Amino acid sequence: MQRLKGLRRGLVLPVAVVLLVPAVSSIETSMNAQAATKAISFKQAKSILKRGGYGYELQLPHLKSESAKRTVITTLPGARSKDTFTLVRHGKYVKISALFGTLDGGHFTKYNNTGLPTHKTVLAKAPAWHTGTPKVLRHKWVSKTYGWHFYKNHVVTWDRTIGWVATAHPWINVTYQRLSKNKYKTHVYCPRDGRHYTATWKLSPKHQKIYGSKNTETAYRSN
């Protein structure tokens, strides 16, 4: 009987240990949930709005409200304009709702002549910057007017209407952000004129075309 009791006691310990595991897991899940619903601070909200393309509208910003559900900011861009931005976190993304208007006549009137979207979704955290160029861009791309050759650590651009020898010059100190699956932002320095350039590039699904800004022609991969 003594031996049997000892065996029973030995079986109890592993069960007790196993029962502790769900408790630890529940704590971690709760902590992750709290992080996901953490309020967007005033500083974070301004950074998110800048990355969303609303930087010019962020004149005289004021924090109207801040909670785990949403953060609301008002701004006064221009003499009589007033904007209201509502930011709601959805996992690793933030949904922005923008209300543009004027205070003409002593009261708020909704209108939008900014050309900016009233709704936009951006990453809650800014993508990391990496040194060099992304591998998918490391090719020669040409349009009717311009050409770009992305090397590992620099980019060469030229005006095709004049010729390579006359206009080719390098962009160095290249860094990039991966904005989405086929979308990248690059930042470069041009020793030729001492200026810094930031550009956004979008690749076609099969990586045979590249699209720059609105004023940039579609370029085709040539190698």
KEKE-3310 file (N, C-alpha, C; in steps of 0.2 Angstrom, whole numbers, plus 5000, padded with zeros to 4 digits):
npx = (5004:5010:5019:5010:5004:5014:5017:5005:5006:5017:5012:5004:5012:5016:5004:5000:5010:5007:4995:4998:5003:4993:4989:5000:5001:4988:4991:5001:4994:4984:4993:4997:4985:4983:4993:4990:4978:4982:4982:4984:4997:4998:5010:5013:5002:5004:5015:5011:5001:5009:5016:5005:5003:4997:5005:5006:4994:4995:4996:4997:4992:4981:4977:4962:4955:4959:4960:4959:4952:4951:4960:4959:4963:4963:4967:4973:4975:4981:4972:4958:4955:4950:4953:4949:4955:4953:4960:4961:4966:4970:4975:4991:4989:4983:4968:4964:4953:4948:4942:4938:4937:4930:4931:4924:4912:4910:4906:4908:4911:4909:4921:4931:4945:4958:4963:4966:4964:4949:4949:4961:4972:4986:5002:5004:5017:5032:5040:5056:5072:5083:5100:5107:5100:5084:5083:5074:5073:5086:5090:5090:5080:5070:5062:5052:5059:5068:5081:5085:5097:5098:5110:5118:5123:5121:5113:5111:5106:5099:5096:5087:5085:5095:5107:5118:5132:5132:5123:5123:5123:5128:5118:5121:5124:5112:5097:5083:5065:5053:5037:5026:5021:5026:5030:5041:5051:5064:5079:5091:5108:5114:5129:5132:5124:5123:5112:5098:5087:5071:5061:5047:5043:5034:5031:5026:5016:5023:5035:5040:5038:5040:5034:5035:5033:5018:5021:5031:5036:5030:5042:5051:5058:5074:5084)
npy = (4994:5006:5008:5010:5022:5031:5030:5036:5049:5053:5055:5066:5078:5081:5084:5095:5104:5105:5111:5124:5130:5135:5146:5155:5157:5164:5176:5181:5183:5192:5203:5205:5209:5221:5229:5230:5238:5249:5267:5279:5290:5309:5313:5302:5301:5313:5310:5298:5304:5313:5303:5298:5308:5320:5330:5344:5349:5349:5361:5371:5360:5352:5342:5334:5323:5307:5290:5272:5268:5278:5292:5309:5323:5341:5353:5369:5374:5387:5403:5403:5389:5373:5357:5340:5326:5309:5295:5278:5262:5247:5233:5231:5242:5259:5267:5282:5295:5310:5326:5340:5358:5375:5390:5401:5414:5412:5400:5382:5375:5361:5356:5352:5356:5352:5341:5330:5313:5308:5297:5285:5272:5267:5261:5258:5259:5266:5259:5251:5258:5253:5249:5253:5247:5239:5222:5218:5230:5231:5233:5238:5252:5259:5273:5283:5295:5295:5286:5273:5265:5253:5249:5239:5248:5260:5272:5275:5288:5295:5306:5301:5308:5316:5309:5296:5298:5312:5316:5306:5302:5298:5293:5292:5284:5277:5273:5263:5260:5247:5248:5241:5225:5227:5240:5253:5265:5276:5284:5296:5303:5316:5319:5327:5339:5341:5338:5330:5316:5310:5296:5287:5270:5260:5243:5233:5218:5207:5212:5219:5232:5248:5261:5278:5294:5304:5312:5305:5295:5279:5266:5253:5237:5233:5224)
npz = (5000:5004:4994:4983:4986:4985:4972:4967:4972:4965:4952:4953:4953:4939:4933:4940:4936:4922:4923:4925:4914:4904:4912:4911:4898:4896:4902:4894:4882:4886:4889:4876:4870:4877:4872:4859:4859:4865:4867:4854:4855:4856:4850:4842:4834:4826:4819:4811:4803:4796:4788:4781:4772:4776:4780:4778:4782:4796:4804:4819:4828:4839:4852:4854:4859:4867:4868:4871:4860:4850:4843:4842:4833:4830:4818:4812:4798:4787:4785:4789:4790:4796:4802:4806:4812:4814:4822:4822:4828:4820:4823:4816:4809:4806:4804:4796:4797:4789:4791:4783:4783:4784:4794:4790:4792:4805:4809:4808:4792:4781:4769:4755:4748:4747:4740:4746:4752:4761:4769:4774:4776:4785:4790:4808:4814:4808:4794:4794:4790:4778:4773:4756:4740:4737:4732:4722:4714:4708:4694:4677:4672:4660:4653:4641:4642:4653:4662:4674:4684:4695:4707:4719:4730:4725:4714:4696:4686:4671:4657:4643:4632:4629:4631:4638:4641:4643:4653:4663:4680:4697:4711:4728:4745:4748:4755:4760:4762:4765:4760:4756:4748:4735:4735:4737:4746:4743:4748:4743:4740:4730:4724:4713:4713:4726:4733:4742:4739:4739:4735:4729:4724:4714:4710:4696:4697:4691:4691:4680:4676:4682:4693:4697:4705:4702:4692:4685:4672:4667:4669:4660:4663:4658:4658)
capx = (5000:5014:5022:5005:5003:5020:5016:5000:5009:5022:5008:5001:5016:5016:4997:5000:5014:5004:4990:5001:5005:4987:4989:5005:4998:4983:4994:5004:4988:4981:4998:4997:4979:4983:4997:4986:4973:4985:4980:4989:4998:4998:5016:5013:4997:5006:5020:5006:4997:5014:5017:4999:5002:4994:5009:5004:4988:4997:4998:4993:4988:4978:4974:4955:4954:4964:4958:4961:4948:4953:4963:4956:4967:4961:4972:4971:4980:4978:4969:4952:4953:4950:4953:4949:4958:4952:4964:4959:4971:4967:4981:4997:4988:4979:4964:4963:4947:4949:4936:4941:4932:4932:4927:4921:4905:4909:4904:4912:4907:4913:4923:4938:4949:4965:4965:4968:4958:4946:4950:4967:4975:4994:5005:5005:5024:5035:5044:5063:5076:5089:5105:5107:5094:5080:5085:5069:5075:5092:5090:5090:5073:5070:5055:5054:5063:5073:5083:5087:5100:5099:5115:5118:5124:5120:5109:5113:5101:5101:5091:5088:5084:5102:5112:5121:5138:5131:5119:5123:5126:5126:5115:5124:5121:5105:5093:5076:5060:5048:5031:5021:5024:5029:5031:5047:5053:5072:5082:5098:5111:5117:5135:5133:5121:5123:5105:5095:5081:5067:5056:5043:5043:5029:5033:5021:5016:5028:5042:5043:5037:5041:5030:5037:5028:5013:5025:5036:5033:5031:5048:5051:5064:5078:5089)
capy = (5000:5012:5009:5012:5029:5034:5031:5041:5056:5055:5057:5072:5083:5083:5087:5102:5108:5106:5116:5131:5133:5139:5152:5159:5159:5168:5182:5184:5185:5198:5208:5207:5213:5228:5233:5231:5243:5255:5273:5282:5297:5315:5313:5296:5303:5318:5306:5294:5309:5315:5298:5297:5313:5325:5335:5351:5351:5349:5368:5372:5354:5351:5335:5334:5317:5301:5284:5266:5266:5282:5298:5314:5329:5346:5358:5376:5376:5392:5408:5401:5382:5369:5350:5336:5319:5303:5289:5271:5257:5240:5229:5235:5248:5264:5270:5289:5299:5317:5331:5346:5363:5382:5394:5407:5415:5411:5393:5377:5372:5356:5357:5349:5358:5350:5336:5324:5308:5309:5291:5282:5267:5267:5257:5261:5260:5267:5254:5252:5260:5248:5252:5250:5246:5233:5217:5218:5235:5231:5232:5245:5253:5265:5276:5287:5301:5294:5279:5272:5259:5252:5245:5237:5253:5267:5272:5280:5290:5299:5309:5298:5313:5319:5303:5293:5302:5319:5317:5301:5304:5293:5294:5287:5284:5274:5269:5262:5257:5243:5251:5235:5220:5229:5247:5255:5272:5277:5291:5296:5309:5317:5323:5332:5345:5342:5338:5324:5315:5304:5294:5281:5266:5254:5238:5229:5211:5202:5216:5221:5239:5252:5267:5283:5298:5306:5316:5301:5291:5272:5263:5246:5233:5231:5219)
capz = (5000:5004:4987:4979:4988:4982:4964:4966:4973:4959:4947:4955:4951:4932:4932:4943:4932:4916:4924:4926:4907:4902:4915:4909:4891:4896:4904:4888:4877:4889:4888:4869:4868:4879:4868:4852:4861:4868:4864:4850:4858:4852:4846:4837:4829:4821:4814:4807:4799:4791:4784:4777:4767:4778:4784:4777:4786:4803:4807:4825:4830:4846:4854:4856:4864:4867:4872:4868:4854:4845:4845:4838:4833:4826:4816:4809:4792:4784:4790:4792:4789:4802:4800:4811:4810:4819:4821:4825:4827:4818:4823:4815:4804:4808:4799:4797:4794:4789:4790:4781:4783:4785:4799:4787:4794:4812:4811:4804:4786:4778:4762:4754:4742:4748:4736:4750:4754:4768:4772:4772:4781:4785:4796:4814:4815:4802:4792:4796:4784:4777:4769:4750:4737:4737:4727:4716:4710:4705:4687:4673:4670:4655:4650:4635:4644:4658:4664:4681:4685:4703:4709:4726:4734:4722:4708:4691:4682:4665:4652:4637:4626:4628:4630:4644:4643:4644:4659:4668:4687:4702:4718:4733:4752:4747:4760:4758:4766:4761:4762:4755:4745:4729:4735:4741:4746:4743:4750:4741:4740:4724:4724:4708:4715:4734:4736:4744:4735:4742:4729:4730:4718:4714:4705:4694:4700:4688:4691:4673:4676:4688:4693:4701:4707:4698:4686:4682:4667:4668:4666:4659:4665:4651:4659)
cpx = (5004:5017:5016:5004:5008:5019:5010:5002:5014:5018:5004:5005:5016:5010:4997:5004:5011:4998:4992:5002:4999:4987:4994:5003:4993:4986:4997:4999:4985:4986:4998:4991:4979:4988:4994:4981:4976:4984:4986:4990:4998:5004:5016:5008:5000:5011:5016:5003:5002:5015:5011:4998:4999:4998:5008:4999:4989:4999:4993:4989:4986:4975:4967:4953:4958:4961:4960:4958:4950:4956:4961:4961:4963:4967:4969:4976:4977:4975:4963:4950:4953:4949:4952:4951:4956:4956:4962:4963:4967:4973:4988:4996:4984:4975:4963:4957:4948:4943:4939:4936:4935:4928:4924:4914:4904:4907:4908:4907:4912:4914:4930:4941:4956:4967:4967:4963:4955:4947:4956:4969:4983:4996:5006:5012:5027:5040:5052:5066:5082:5094:5106:5101:5090:5082:5080:5070:5081:5093:5090:5083:5073:5063:5057:5059:5069:5075:5086:5091:5102:5104:5114:5118:5123:5115:5111:5107:5103:5095:5092:5087:5091:5107:5115:5127:5137:5128:5119:5126:5124:5122:5118:5121:5114:5103:5086:5071:5055:5041:5025:5025:5028:5030:5037:5048:5061:5074:5089:5101:5115:5123:5136:5130:5120:5116:5103:5088:5077:5061:5053:5042:5038:5031:5026:5021:5021:5035:5045:5042:5038:5037:5033:5031:5023:5016:5030:5033:5034:5037:5048:5058:5068:5083:5087)
cpy = (5006:5014:5012:5020:5033:5035:5036:5048:5058:5057:5063:5078:5086:5086:5094:5107:5110:5111:5123:5134:5137:5146:5157:5162:5164:5175:5185:5186:5191:5204:5210:5211:5220:5232:5234:5237:5249:5261:5276:5289:5303:5315:5308:5298:5308:5314:5302:5299:5311:5309:5296:5303:5319:5330:5342:5354:5351:5356:5369:5366:5355:5345:5336:5329:5311:5296:5278:5265:5271:5288:5303:5321:5334:5350:5364:5378:5382:5397:5406:5394:5379:5362:5346:5329:5314:5297:5283:5266:5251:5236:5233:5241:5253:5267:5277:5291:5306:5321:5337:5352:5370:5385:5400:5408:5414:5404:5388:5375:5367:5357:5354:5352:5357:5345:5330:5319:5309:5302:5287:5277:5267:5263:5261:5263:5261:5261:5256:5254:5255:5252:5249:5250:5240:5228:5218:5224:5235:5228:5238:5246:5259:5267:5280:5293:5299:5287:5279:5265:5258:5247:5243:5243:5260:5266:5277:5282:5295:5301:5305:5302:5316:5314:5302:5297:5309:5320:5312:5303:5300:5296:5289:5288:5282:5271:5268:5259:5253:5245:5245:5230:5222:5237:5249:5262:5272:5284:5291:5303:5310:5322:5329:5339:5346:5342:5331:5323:5309:5303:5288:5277:5261:5249:5234:5222:5207:5206:5217:5228:5242:5259:5272:5287:5300:5309:5311:5296:5283:5269:5256:5243:5231:5226:5214)
cpz = (5000:4997:4982:4980:4985:4975:4963:4967:4968:4953:4947:4952:4944:4930:4934:4938:4925:4917:4924:4919:4904:4905:4913:4902:4891:4898:4898:4883:4880:4888:4880:4867:4871:4875:4861:4853:4864:4864:4860:4853:4853:4847:4840:4832:4824:4816:4809:4802:4793:4786:4779:4772:4769:4782:4783:4781:4794:4806:4813:4827:4837:4847:4857:4861:4862:4871:4868:4861:4849:4848:4840:4839:4828:4824:4813:4803:4788:4788:4793:4791:4795:4800:4806:4809:4816:4817:4825:4823:4826:4818:4821:4810:4808:4803:4801:4793:4795:4787:4789:4781:4784:4791:4797:4790:4801:4814:4806:4798:4783:4771:4761:4747:4742:4743:4739:4751:4761:4772:4770:4778:4780:4791:4802:4816:4809:4800:4793:4789:4784:4772:4762:4746:4737:4731:4721:4712:4707:4698:4683:4671:4666:4654:4644:4636:4648:4659:4671:4681:4692:4704:4716:4731:4731:4716:4703:4687:4676:4661:4645:4631:4624:4627:4637:4646:4645:4651:4664:4675:4692:4708:4723:4740:4751:4753:4757:4763:4762:4764:4761:4751:4739:4729:4740:4741:4747:4745:4747:4741:4733:4724:4719:4709:4723:4737:4738:4741:4738:4736:4732:4724:4719:4708:4702:4697:4698:4688:4685:4672:4682:4688:4698:4704:4701:4691:4683:4678:4669:4665:4665:4661:4658:4652:4665)
residu = (MET:GLN:ARG:LEU:LYS:GLY:LEU:ARG:ARG:GLY:LEU:VAL:LEU:PRO:VAL:ALA:VAL:VAL:LEU:LEU:VAL:PRO:ALA:VAL:SER:SER:ILE:GLU:THR:SER:MET:ASN:ALA:GLN:ALA:ALA:THR:LYS:ALA:ILE:SER:PHE:LYS:GLN:ALA:LYS:SER:ILE:LEU:LYS:ARG:GLY:GLY:TYR:GLY:TYR:GLU:LEU:GLN:LEU:PRO:HIS:LEU:LYS:SER:GLU:SER:ALA:LYS:ARG:THR:VAL:ILE:THR:THR:LEU:PRO:GLY:ALA:ARG:SER:LYS:ASP:THR:PHE:THR:LEU:VAL:ARG:HIS:GLY:LYS:TYR:VAL:LYS:ILE:SER:ALA:LEU:PHE:GLY:THR:LEU:ASP:GLY:GLY:HIS:PHE:THR:LYS:TYR:ASN:ASN:THR:GLY:LEU:PRO:THR:HIS:LYS:THR:VAL:LEU:ALA:LYS:ALA:PRO:ALA:TRP:HIS:THR:GLY:THR:PRO:LYS:VAL:LEU:ARG:HIS:LYS:TRP:VAL:SER:LYS:THR:TYR:GLY:TRP:HIS:PHE:TYR:LYS:ASN:HIS:VAL:VAL:THR:TRP:ASP:ARG:THR:ILE:GLY:TRP:VAL:ALA:THR:ALA:HIS:PRO:TRP:ILE:ASN:VAL:THR:TYR:GLN:ARG:LEU:SER:LYS:ASN:LYS:TYR:LYS:THR:HIS:VAL:TYR:CYS:PRO:ARG:ASP:GLY:ARG:HIS:TYR:THR:ALA:THR:TRP:LYS:LEU:SER:PRO:LYS:HIS:GLN:LYS:ILE:TYR:GLY:SER:LYS:ASN:THR:GLU:THR:ALA:TYR:ARG:SER:ASN)
# end
